[in-house]
Amino acid sequence: MSVRLIDLSMEVYRGMMTYPNVAKPAIVEMESHREMAVSIGTDKYGVNEITNHCMIVTGDHIGTHIDSWGHVKPDAPRAEAIPIDLCYGDGVVLDLTHKKPGEEITVSDIEEAERKLNGYRIKTRDIVLLRTDAAKLRFEKSYLSDHPGMTKESVHYILDRGVKV
């Protein structure tokens, strides 16, 4: 059986929307295509442009990212301590696009979305994605505020099912 990996990462770029007090990513060209050819000597052989060389510096809360217990608890492991095998696996998308900004996502919302999965039941170690379509606003300031949120009960409901966190 083959495995299909789907990259859900958001694009990272200069000036992207970030939460207040979170530094925007810095993307700096260290050497242009021409400068790189000169620095490694390919220009002497008529190859005047090759790959450029960039440096990207970004914080841990930029775009698509993984939070960890270390984010809220100083002595807990941080994101780099999360085993890579917990970062991929079977996934399921719960359609919650009917939820409006500021509305709560409740246990009954989760149950209803699961019922629409043609018999699929969330199982232990599934990766559960909540589709709200809030990311469509990622280029606008309203991205920071115009989204629904989960209730404490709905978070525990999913965690108690053994999904990946």
Secondary structure by P-SEA (a helix, b strand, c coil): cbbbbbbcccccccccccccccccbbbbbcccaaaaaaaaccccccccccbbbbbbbbcccccbbbbccccccccccccccccccccccbbbbbccccccccccccaaaaaaaaaaccccccccccccccccccccccccccccccbbbbcaaaaaaaaaacccc
